[in-house]
Each structure stands twice: as C-alpha cells, then as structure tokens.
C-alpha cells in the first residue's frame, strides 16, 4: 500500500503545518506486472475551492508497474479528480 499525505505549511512556518489531504493506493491484483489499484482519498475543507471536508474512492485499472511511482501517483490523482465524494 502507498500512503500519500499532503501538508500545507503556510509561509514555511512548521508550527502552522496542517494536513489538507491524503490518498491511500492499494494494489488490488496481487502485484501483477499490469495491476489494478483501489484508491481512497480524504480532503480537508477548502474555502478557496468552496468544498467541504470530504472523502471518496476510485480505481486505477491496468497500470504497468514497470513505470516510475510518479506515473501511478499521476493516474491516481487524475482518477481522484473524477471521483464521487461524500461530505464528512
């Protein structure tokens, strides 16, 4: 499983650091060379985007594991932007 945590550090001031999103990427196909992944995402409220705190899930299907990790993260982020969300 891959866990991504996104923290906002306003002005680089560590005491103001807070987590604004996280993503869990879990291989759903037994580590096959071409794998499917289940994605769970959680977002804090975002007043700039006018979104409440929310969570959602989506999938990445047919990912070639011989690519860089960033290829998987990019596909997971793309899927997350299209996911259906539930407000918390």
Secondary structure, DSSP 8 states (H G I E B T S, - for coil): -EEEEEEE-GGG-GGG-EEEEEEEEEESSTT-SEEEEEEEEEE--BTTTTB-SEEEEEEEEEEETTS-HHHHHHHHHHHHHHSEEEE-
